[in-house]
Amino acid sequence: MLLGGVMKHISPEIFPLTALVGLLFPFALFVFLIGLVLRVSRGYWKGLVWPLIIILCTLSSIKATVGGLASSPELESVVEGESSLKLTSFNVRRMDEFKWLDGAETREALFDWMAEDSSDVLCLQEFPENLKSKLKQELRNYKVVTTGSPSGPVIATSYRVINHKSWHAVGEKHPRGLIADLLVNDDTIRVINVHLQSVGLGRNDYDAVREGTDADDRKRLLGRLSSAYSKRASQADQLQEIISSSPYRVVLTGDFNDTPVSYTTHTVRSSDRYLYDAFSISGSGLGATYVGDLPGLRIDYILHSDGIMSSDFTTHNIKLSDHRPISVKLKF
């Protein structure tokens, strides 16, 4: 646990595999709490000194991991407006075009869910460009903006879009994000929707994890993890600059492919314009968003800057993708 609090400050570009510590933090926290409960139940009060010190040293990481523990009284004091909106973020895994689930049936279920969700701002990742017209048809009177790439981030909104542009990470051909300035009543909010570097594990890799790995499997998996962590670190550094230079209040959302206790999440939150994690303020539990072989991982986020207050964070329990959608109410 202590290592997790330290390693989030160290870029994986320098030491790539240190990021694995953050990946294991929720599980380490679970084991730690079991040990703490056992000590209390046995009346071993002297043995609580070091656990309490560990809690104090890792409190920020614990608050980032467990929903509803963080508070921001300084944030509430600066929110004076009456504008509000509901925002949803969802990695739709290319609308199941490769039939990971039920293909066309899953696709229709996804469109039905998005239409019924009725968010004011809907941010999608891995959405196919060739389904843009279908999305506009389902979300009537919504403006839909995309990056123009075959598959990528999309922002659909009932508000006026003043400007929008794609964000390309340095050295990459395909866009990693979509930036849109929305006019909400008399306020302008900058929404940044991103999909950061994934590990890109194939079916053979998942089979190896399930059935047991040999030396070659471990070498291949560690190589892919190392490469992905390094690329995400670079992308986070670039995002930090974009957030800091924004002339408007910022909402950053999307699939970070990384855990709350990580260099990626810590870096994008710690720009000159500090970002609050909506889940930490009004979510609950671990808020797991990844639906896969590593349960309990939260890798999708809605972050916001000063002057915005979040409430009613929801992690939707549906399985139409390898991610669960998340939504929140924002007031500013």
C-alpha angles and dihedrals in degrees: 000000000000090000090054091057091051101040094057086072094054118082115235086221085076100035107010101185095051084082089073087074090066090048090058096043097097091052092046089050091052093052091045092053092049089053091048093052091049092052092050093046090053093048093242094153097160089058091062095074097084095040090053090049089051091050091051092048094048099035094116091051091048091051090050091051103043117054124237097021097102122080132188112196090162088059095053091053094060098046105098104146129093100221116119138169143172117239127192129190123195135168100213096188095233090308088284093289090154092052100244084154124007101324113213092016091055090046092055091046089053092051091047091051093049092049092050094045090071096196118170089223122028118189116191131184127203092018115159115241091219090065095056094102090050090052091050089050092052094044101048118198090016124125110229119200125182139175092245092238119128090258130004149100120342132188118200117182144165089219129085114271108219097182137353136180141168123252118220120192113230112280095010126118099202122060119256096196150013124226121200131176110214126198107220109181101305095336130091118214125187112219116196115192115190142176109197127202115302125207090242098217115180130212091268090056093051090047090053091052092049097044100035132274132251127206094276092049092051092048092050094046094047090049092053093046091049092050094047094048091050093050093047090051090055091046091050091052090052092047090052090061092047092051093047093052096049114122089205138054110279137227112188116191141158146077108325094175087218139093129254091256098058141106090247097056094038092051099050090047094048101059122124084274101056116219125214121216107235091204093055090053103042108005128093139221119356093317093216111200101172115091105198148076094318105060122196097038120137108200101149121080148184111201127175139187132235116299093043125094122199131205142163096034109189132191104200115224099221128122108210094120139015086271133058117228120244130204139181141179115241127198125190 
